[in-house]
Amino acid sequence: MKKLILLLAATMIVTAPLQAQLLKKITDKVNSAVQQSIDKSLDKNAEKTVQKPGDKSVDKTKEGAAAPLSFPPEANVVNRPAYLAIDSKDNMYVIDRDGTVMITPDGTVKRIHNIGGSQIVIDRNDNMFYMYGSTINKLKVVNGNCEIEYYGGDKNYGGFEDGDVKAAKFNSFRSAAIGSNGDIYFADVASSCLKSVGGVKTGQVAFEPGIPAKLRTDGGWDYWCIIRKVSNGKVTTLKNSDGQYLLLCLSGMSVDKDDNIIFSGGGISRAVRKLNTKTMQVSTMAGKPYKRDWCPVYTTGDTSKAELFDPGYLIIDKKGDIVYADNRSHRITKIADGKVITLAGNGAIADCGKNIGGFAEEGHKDGKALTALFNFPACMAYDSKGNLFIVDRKNSVIRKLTPDGIVSSFTPFDRSKADISN
């Protein structure tokens, strides 16, 4: 630290070019020190796990010999789930507060790692990718063996840079999906991109259509995402026909059979829209984009008239229909055949005086889908039988919605872990 202070003092009396060089050296050293501190913290967390020789869980995230991991029986539970994905054999993988859990079709719960992530997606060949920090990693589970392998992204620094997947820089993963041929598409929070091009007024970025002028500023960088694609080991960022990075207001996303991006705009746009990846044109699937800043309403029916509340996590079912979890109305909603319909959830929507951002009754209630109650539903996935599994975030439970419209709690509901404000 003393050396850094002396180095900083020296910059005060040298020329501007040397100042820039010296400041860069200082920044690099500080960032390196911070990263080393993070790595040590992760190492300490890993040491808390009981390790036994010959255990089949293996961590290969770091170079060198594989480190076996073993967990006590009490760890084989789902603790505050955040994300989930289901493979072709109906094995479910859940990222929770304590790491990653595997749930087999017979209901067996096994903790397979103490590292989680911010997104998890599985391709048609059951290759599983999870996003951790500013990197993409592969999780492999074969006959009880668990291995985590680094796949791409700068291990030391986040940012914005395309190219070879192992050298590319990613900022913050907002949502991810797999394309028709196995390409990975993900929404990256645009702040690093905007910094690299000098902000929104440089002409190097374009907003999705319909965004009000008051939002077309450098002030709301965390609203906007860019779409990035990983294909054949290369990372690219989607641009429009004018060569501009396209900024989308994005809460959740999926990819249709034609590799178009279907995305929700949360409580900002209150709409579900489509980005045609061939023409880079944006169209509206349902909702009234940017119509209401506050006091949202939820109106089902014809997509040209429907209004959406706070559309969040979004998936596409086998028929090509759009299914999304609504954050604030606590509903599961489908967009199909030109209609917006409620699949599950029935919390009474309060008037604007309760919360101008939108508020509905929260709760936990199983049973018929249209009488069930949720509490900020989020990540979702279908199994091969058409059951929809939903992370009911503030209830700290995974819910199951059957094709015949019955909601149940797939993992045990513990009222002491729920955050119900009614």
Sequence and secondary structure as in RCSB ss.txt:
>XXXX:A:sequence
MKKLILLLAATMIVTAPLQAQLLKKITDKVNSAVQQSIDKSLDKNAEKTVQKPGDKSVDKTKEGAAAPLSFPPEA
NVVNRPAYLAIDSKDNMYVIDRDGTVMITPDGTVKRIHNIGGSQIVIDRNDNMFYMYGSTINKLKVVNGNCEIEY
YGGDKNYGGFEDGDVKAAKFNSFRSAAIGSNGDIYFADVASSCLKSVGGVKTGQVAFEPGIPAKLRTDGGWDYWC
IIRKVSNGKVTTLKNSDGQYLLLCLSGMSVDKDDNIIFSGGGISRAVRKLNTKTMQVSTMAGKPYKRDWCPVYTT
GDTSKAELFDPGYLIIDKKGDIVYADNRSHRITKIADGKVITLAGNGAIADCGKNIGGFAEEGHKDGKALTALFN
FPACMAYDSKGNLFIVDRKNSVIRKLTPDGIVSSFTPFDRSKADISN
>XXXX:A:secstr
 HHHHHHHHHGGGS HHHHHHHHHHHHHHHHHHHHHHHHHHHHHHHHTS   TT SEEE SSSSS EEE   GGG
SS  S  EEEE TT  EEEEETTEEEEE TT  EEEEES   SEEEE TT  EEEEETTEEEEEEEETTEEEEEE
EES SS    B EETTT B   EEEEEE TTS EEEEEETHHHHHHHTSGGGSSEEE TT  GGGSSTT GGGEE
EEEEEETTEEEE B TTS EEEEE SEEEE TT  EEEE HHHH EEEEE TTT  EEEEEE TTS SSS   B 
EETTT B S EEEEEE TTS EEEEETTTTEEEEEETTEEEEEE    B  TTT TT  B    B EEGGG B S
SEEEEEE TTS EEEEEGGGTEEEEE TTSEEEESS   GGG     
